Amino acid sequence: MDRMNLSALTLPDPDFPQLMGQLRARLHRYCARMTGSMLDGEDVVQETLIKANESYDARTVQNVEGWLFRIAHNTAMDFLRRRKREQGVFVEEDVEAMADTLTDADRRHVATAALRTFMRLPLAQRSTVILADVLGYALDEAAEVMGTTVPAVKAALHRGRARLRELSHQPADAAPAPILSASDQALLTAYAERFNARDFDGLREMLAQHVRLDLVARRKPMQARGGEYFTNYAKTRGLRMTPMSLEGRPALWVNTEADEGAGAAAYVVVLDWRDGKVAAIRDFRYARYAMEPLSGATAPQWP
């Protein structure tokens, strides 16, 4: 299981910023599955880290990992409430006959379940399956993160595993990917063509007067217009962009030459437009962990 050594996370005064960086990928794994979205999951992670950074006190926080995941859990719950998602309910019941261990079949179902499949689980079941079977938390640790009891976690985990087994035998429930508008496709195609031609001056011409740039997981701020963003890309070699729709958003699939033959995306860049100009860039170059939900996907071929 993907567990870290808790003894390394319970020091009286750990290097907290470094620790947050070490846990970021695992936080995203949890939040992406909770929200059913790679992009929304990263929003929840960023909100979690802001809250944690503002409230962290080494004198009172002992189990830093559990504390961070509890904040992430509550932040994801708030996010889901805002989206008015159906919420699961814990039911205390006799759980003595329920299995404590994860069978090989259960492990396969959990490992191959897509984000949309996790979203079909009630919230309590979803949380426990992710914490226990994806992140490797013990039942008591999952209960602490979720603010409930071990019997309640045990019951929800049993039901969640059973539901995933059922879903594994059903046809895929994926809805057709949202089709971007013709203008979105044209703008994305122009952006990709200029990038692939190394025309970075042309890319700058596509920017709005004020551009919001988010280099995910990179601490050093950077600006797109008149800044280092395109200058740094101009120094790279072997990167190519392909237009795509990511969760209904205009995005670019970024490949290295080594990755291109396998069809794997090294990372993605998500764009927002305003009046035909690029108003926001969200670049996952420094957050390759976020690509896990897209593993096995291939870039679309645009006409």
C-alpha positions in Angstrom: 0.0 0.0 0.0 1.0 3.6 -0.6 1.7 4.5 3.1 4.5 6.6 4.4 6.4 6.1 7.6 4.3 7.8 10.2 7.3 8.1 12.6 8.8 10.5 10.1 5.6 12.7 10.2 5.3 13.0 14.0 8.4 15.0 14.8 7.9 17.9 17.2 9.0 20.5 14.6 9.1 19.0 11.1 10.0 20.9 8.0 6.3 21.7 7.3 6.5 23.2 3.8 8.7 20.3 2.7 6.3 17.8 4.3 3.3 19.4 2.5 5.2 18.9 -0.8 5.9 15.3 0.0 2.2 14.6 0.7 0.8 16.6 -2.2 0.5 13.7 -4.6 -1.3 11.6 -2.1 -3.6 14.4 -1.1 -4.4 14.8 -4.8 -5.1 11.1 -5.2 -7.7 11.3 -2.4 -9.3 14.7 -3.4 -9.5 13.8 -7.1 -11.4 10.6 -6.3 -13.6 12.3 -3.8 -14.6 15.0 -6.3 -14.5 12.8 -9.4 -12.3 15.3 -11.2 -8.6 15.8 -11.6 -9.0 19.6 -11.8 -11.4 19.9 -9.0 -9.2 17.6 -6.9 -6.3 20.0 -7.3 -8.5 22.9 -6.3 -9.3 21.1 -3.1 -5.6 20.3 -2.5 -4.7 23.9 -2.9 -7.4 25.1 -0.5 -6.3 22.4 1.9 -2.7 23.5 1.9 -3.7 27.2 2.3 -5.8 26.2 5.4 -3.0 24.0 6.8 -0.3 26.6 6.3 -2.4 29.2 8.1 -3.3 27.0 11.1 -0.3 24.8 11.6 1.3 24.8 15.0 4.0 22.3 15.7 3.3 22.5 19.4 -0.2 21.1 19.0 -0.1 19.0 15.8 1.4 15.6 16.5 0.3 13.4 13.6 0.9 15.8 10.7 -0.2 13.4 8.0 -3.5 12.6 9.7 -4.1 16.3 10.4 -3.5 17.2 6.8 -5.8 14.5 5.5 -8.5 15.5 8.0 -8.3 19.1 6.5 -8.4 17.6 3.0 -11.4 15.4 3.9 -13.4 18.3 5.4 -12.5 20.6 2.5 -13.6 18.0 0.0 -16.8 17.5 1.9 -17.4 21.3 1.8 -16.7 21.2 -2.0 -19.2 18.4 -2.5 -21.8 20.2 -0.5 -21.4 23.2 -2.6 -21.9 21.1 -5.7 -25.0 19.6 -4.0 -23.8 16.1 -4.4 -25.8 13.3 -2.8 -24.3 12.5 0.6 -23.8 9.1 2.2 -24.9 8.3 5.7 -23.0 6.2 8.2 -25.1 3.5 9.8 -23.9 1.8 13.0 -24.7 -1.9 12.7 -23.4 -5.3 13.4 -20.2 -5.6 11.4 -18.7 -8.7 12.9 -19.3 -10.8 9.8 -17.8 -8.2 7.5 -14.4 -8.9 6.0 -11.5 -6.8 7.3 -9.0 -7.8 4.5 -8.9 -6.7 0.9 -9.2 -9.7 -1.5 -7.3 -9.8 -4.7 -10.5 -9.2 -6.6 -11.4 -6.2 -4.5 -7.9 -4.8 -5.1 -8.3 -5.1 -8.8 -11.7 -3.4 -8.7 -10.3 -0.5 -6.7 -7.2 -0.2 -8.7 -9.0 0.0 -12.1 -12.0 2.1 -11.0 -12.2 5.4 -12.8 -12.9 8.7 -11.1 -16.5 8.6 -12.4 -16.9 5.1 -10.8 -15.9 6.4 -7.4 -18.5 9.1 -7.8 -21.2 6.4 -8.0 -20.4 5.4 -4.4 -22.2 7.1 -1.6 -19.9 9.6 0.1 -19.2 7.6 3.2 -18.3 4.5 1.1 -16.2 6.6 -1.3 -14.2 8.1 1.6 -13.5 4.8 3.3 -12.5 2.9 0.2 -10.1 5.7 -0.9 -8.5 6.0 2.5 -8.3 2.3 3.2 -7.7 0.7 -0.2 -6.1 3.5 -2.3 -4.0 5.2 0.4 -3.6 2.3 2.8 -5.0 3.8 6.0 -5.8 1.5 8.9 -9.5 1.5 10.0 -8.7 3.6 13.1 -6.7 6.1 11.1 -9.5 6.4 8.5 -12.0 6.9 11.4 -9.8 9.7 12.8 -9.6 11.5 9.4 -13.4 11.2 8.8 -14.4 12.0 12.4 -16.4 8.8 12.9 -16.0 5.4 14.5 -14.2 2.3 13.5 -17.4 0.2 13.2 -18.9 2.9 10.9 -15.8 2.9 8.8 -15.9 -0.9 8.7 -19.5 -1.0 7.5 -19.0 1.7 4.9 -15.8 0.0 3.6 -17.7 -3.4 3.3 -20.5 -1.8 1.3 -18.1 0.3 -0.8 -16.1 -2.7 -1.9 -19.3 -4.7 -2.6 -20.6 -1.8 -4.7 -17.4 -1.5 -6.7 -17.6 -5.3 -7.4 -21.1 -4.7 -8.8 -20.0 -1.7 -10.9 -17.1 -3.7 -12.4 -19.6 -6.0 -14.1 -21.8 -3.2 -15.5 -21.2 -1.4 -18.8 -19.0 1.7 -18.6 -21.1 4.7 -17.5 -18.9 7.3 -19.2 -20.9 10.0 -20.9 -19.6 11.2 -24.3 -16.8 13.7 -23.7 -18.2 17.3 -24.0 -17.5 18.7 -27.5 -15.7 22.0 -27.4 -17.1 24.8 -29.5 -15.6 25.6 -32.9 -14.0 28.8 -31.5 -12.4 26.8 -28.7 -11.1 24.3 -31.1 -9.7 27.0 -33.4 -8.0 28.8 -30.5 -6.5 25.6 -29.1 -5.3 24.6 -32.5 -3.6 28.0 -33.0 -2.0 27.8 -29.6 -0.7 24.3 -30.2 0.6 25.1 -33.7 2.5 28.2 -32.4 4.0 26.2 -29.5 5.0 23.3 -31.7 6.6 25.8 -34.2 8.5 27.4 -31.2 6.7 30.7 -32.0 6.6 32.1 -28.5 6.2 35.7 -29.6 3.1 34.5 -31.4 1.9 32.9 -28.2 2.3 36.1 -26.3 0.2 37.8 -28.9 -2.7 35.4 -28.0 -2.6 36.6 -24.4 -5.2 38.9 -22.8 -3.9 42.1 -21.1 -4.0 40.4 -17.7 -3.4 36.6 -17.6 -3.8 34.5 -14.5 -1.0 31.9 -14.5 -1.0 28.9 -12.2 2.1 26.7 -12.3 0.6 23.9 -10.2 2.8 22.8 -7.3 5.5 25.3 -8.1 6.2 27.7 -5.2 7.9 30.4 -7.2 5.4 32.8 -8.8 5.8 33.5 -12.5 4.0 35.7 -15.0 3.0 34.8 -18.5 3.1 38.2 -20.1 6.5 39.7 -20.1 7.7 37.1 -17.6 9.7 33.8 -17.5 6.9 31.4 -18.5 7.4 31.4 -22.3 11.1 32.2 -22.0 11.6 29.0 -20.0 9.6 27.0 -22.5 11.7 28.4 -25.3 14.7 26.7 -23.7 13.1 23.3 -23.8 13.4 20.7 -26.6 11.2 17.8 -27.6 7.8 19.0 -26.2 4.7 19.0 -28.4 1.1 20.0 -27.6 -2.1 18.5 -28.9 -5.5 20.1 -28.4 -8.0 18.1 -26.3 -11.1 18.4 -24.0 -10.3 17.7 -20.4 -13.4 17.5 -18.2 -15.1 19.7 -20.7 -12.4 22.4 -20.5 -10.1 23.5 -23.4 -6.7 21.9 -22.7 -3.5 20.9 -24.3 -2.0 17.4 -24.1 1.8 17.8 -23.7 4.1 15.0 -24.9 7.8 14.6 -24.8 9.3 12.9 -27.9 9.9 9.8 -25.8 6.3 9.6 -24.6 4.7 10.3 -28.0 5.1 6.8 -29.4 3.3 5.4 -26.4 0.5 8.0 -26.5 1.1 8.9 -22.9 0.7 12.5 -21.8 3.6 13.9 -19.8 1.2 16.5 -18.4 -1.6 18.9 -19.4 -2.1 22.7 -19.7 -5.6 24.0 -19.3 -6.6 27.3 -20.8 -9.5 29.8 -20.3 -10.5 32.4 -22.8 -11.9 35.9 -22.6 -12.9 37.7 -25.8 -10.8 35.4 -27.9 -7.7 35.9 -25.8 -6.0 33.6 -23.3 -7.1 34.8 -19.9 -5.8 32.0 -17.7 -3.2 29.3 -18.0 -3.1 26.3 -15.6 0.1 24.4 -16.3 0.7 20.9 -14.6 4.3 20.7 -15.7 5.4 20.5 -12.1 2.5 18.4 -10.9 2.9 15.1 -12.9 1.1 13.3 -10.1 -2.1 14.8 -11.3 -1.9 12.7 -14.5 -2.6 9.5 -12.7 -6.4 9.7 -13.3 -5.6 10.0 -17.0 -3.3 7.0 -17.1 -4.1 4.8 -20.2 -5.8 7.7 -22.0 -4.7 8.8 -25.4 -4.7 12.2 -27.0 -7.5 12.8 -29.4 -6.9 13.3 -33.1 -8.5 16.6 -34.1 -9.8 17.2 -37.7 
